[in-house]
Amino acid sequence: MASPDQLLIEEFTKQLGLTLEGMIGQPWTIQVAGQVKPEIVAVEQELHIWSQRLTIHADPLLRVMIRPDGWKAIGGSALQAAGIDDASESDILSTYVEILNQALSGVARVVGSQIGKEVGLAKGEEETAAPTKSRIADLRAHDPEGNEFVLYFGFTDQLVRMLAEGDEQGSEARSVKDRSGDPAADGQRGVVGVERSKMDLLMDVEMPVSVSFGRAQLPLRDVIKLTTGSIVELNRNVRDPVEVIINNCVIARGEVVVVEGNYGIRIHQIVSRAERIRSLN
């Protein structure tokens, strides 16, 4: 099984590559260039440093550092793919940060699955100094033309410990055996006891539940123009039921209600198994 360091690095490189290909339309490769370092080399003073908090900790747990030529190539390529050739430097940088957020969201989901709770992105911001308390992975990004860009992926000891503890708890759960006796001695009763123990463990797993009011698709050129007060039209009529979603699967539909000052959903329909499978595609 991969170590916490390997898990984080592999997931980030995978998610960044997928996000770049999705935004730009051509494959990029992200590779590890060296061993994880205790801190970033002092010569890297002109890095853009993005510090990312997760919803499980108040301090930044993830950092991505990249040279100016890297973020300009990534952001500029995405904007060009959207038909924008004369973007300002601030637009290029904000596009790069958006790509970064999408990649880090994938890392957050994997962290959540490892520690057994929902994890998302909290506040992220630029930093002006290289971190001294992050483990740093030295990475190389290659665009479709073969140009190479240097970037670093950093994560803290706190996050590594959380992942290690989550893995230990998962190992203990996987090793739980029938507490009602020896299956060989008790026959079928022992087998039933094992299955019941497994189900009891699953019953305590927390599942993220979300509600979808609708969706919209916008060209990137329109997305970067969004400001406070902008209105995005969704694909659902105000009288249509909203969807209840668990793990990206629609499981029910209903109407929005207010319960003691909080929004709630009154379930009107439980989605059939066949329709749930279709909603995953």
HUUR-V358437 format. One record per run of one state. SS is the DSSP state (H for helix, E for strand, C for the rest). FROM is the first residue (numbers start at 1). LEN is the number of residues. Records with the same first field share a line. If there is no record, write none. Layout:
SS->FROM-LEN / FROM-LEN
This chain:
C->1-3 / 25-4 / 33-4 / 38-10 / 55-5 / 67-1 / 82-7 / 116-5 / 128-6 / 143-5 / 175-8 / 187-1 / 204-5 / 213-7 / 224-18 / 247-2 / 260-2 / 271-2 / 281-1
H->4-21 / 68-14 / 89-27 / 157-18 / 183-4 / 188-16 / 220-4 / 273-8
E->29-4 / 37-1 / 48-7 / 60-7 / 121-7 / 134-9 / 148-9 / 209-4 / 242-5 / 249-11 / 262-9
